[in-house]
Amino acid sequence: MSDKQGWPLWEIFIRSKNGLNHRHVGSLHAPDAEMAMENARDVYTRRSEGVSIWVVESRHITASNPENNGEFFEPAQDKVYRHPTFYEMPEGIKHI
């Protein structure tokens, strides 16, 4: 893989502070995970924006199909336990 067109695409995730979630910040091409990590550091954390970097080869990510959003994301009406409307709340309970 000497030419850039043969390099796989890597998705880059950065954690800005300890305790926070990693957030997708972009993509880049690199020949391997080590080079992807180094390039991600150079491109996405130039001003000390992160404390942790994940690189994931794009081919390993499975995504939902936008055409199936309705059936995939709509709540299941036949599962009553997901809709606890039949519970009585005790007096004095707030913020639920």
C-alpha positions in Angstrom: 0.0 0.0 0.0 2.3 2.7 -1.1 -0.3 5.0 -2.6 -2.8 6.9 -0.5 -5.8 5.6 -2.4 -5.2 2.0 -1.1 -5.1 3.2 2.6 -8.2 2.4 4.6 -10.4 5.1 6.1 -10.3 5.5 9.9 -12.9 7.2 12.1 -11.4 9.3 14.9 -13.0 9.8 18.4 -11.5 12.2 21.0 -12.2 12.4 24.7 -11.8 16.0 25.7 -11.6 15.5 29.5 -11.5 12.5 31.8 -15.0 11.3 32.7 -16.5 12.5 29.4 -17.6 10.4 26.4 -15.4 10.0 23.3 -16.9 12.2 20.5 -16.5 11.6 16.8 -14.3 14.4 15.3 -13.6 13.3 11.8 -12.0 10.8 9.5 -8.6 10.2 7.9 -6.7 7.8 5.7 -3.8 5.9 7.1 -2.0 2.6 6.3 -2.4 1.1 9.8 -3.8 1.8 13.3 -0.5 3.2 14.6 -0.2 5.7 11.8 -3.9 6.6 12.2 -3.3 7.3 15.9 -0.3 9.5 15.2 -2.1 11.4 12.4 -5.2 11.8 14.6 -3.1 13.3 17.4 -1.4 15.7 15.0 -4.7 16.8 13.2 -7.3 16.7 16.0 -5.4 17.5 19.2 -3.0 20.3 18.2 -4.1 22.5 21.1 -4.3 19.9 23.8 -8.0 19.3 23.2 -7.9 15.7 24.2 -6.9 13.2 26.8 -7.8 10.0 24.8 -8.0 9.0 21.2 -9.8 6.1 19.6 -9.2 5.2 16.0 -11.6 2.7 14.3 -11.3 1.4 10.8 -14.5 2.5 9.0 -15.2 -1.0 7.7 -15.7 -2.2 11.2 -18.6 0.2 11.9 -22.1 -1.0 11.3 -24.8 1.7 11.0 -28.5 1.7 10.8 -30.2 2.3 7.5 -32.0 5.7 7.4 -34.7 4.2 5.2 -35.7 2.0 8.2 -35.8 4.8 10.8 -39.6 4.4 11.4 -39.6 0.8 12.3 -36.2 0.7 13.8 -36.5 3.7 16.3 -40.2 3.8 17.1 -41.0 2.4 20.5 -42.6 -1.0 20.8 -46.2 -0.5 21.9 -46.7 -4.2 22.8 -44.1 -4.0 25.6 -46.0 -2.3 28.5 -43.1 -2.5 30.9 -41.3 0.2 28.8 -44.2 2.6 29.6 -44.6 2.5 33.4 -47.9 4.5 33.4 -49.6 2.0 35.8 -47.3 2.7 38.8 -48.4 5.1 41.6 -45.8 7.6 42.7 -45.4 8.1 46.4 -46.1 11.5 47.9 -43.1 13.7 48.1 -41.1 12.2 45.2 -39.8 14.8 42.8 -37.9 15.0 39.6 -39.0 11.7 38.1 
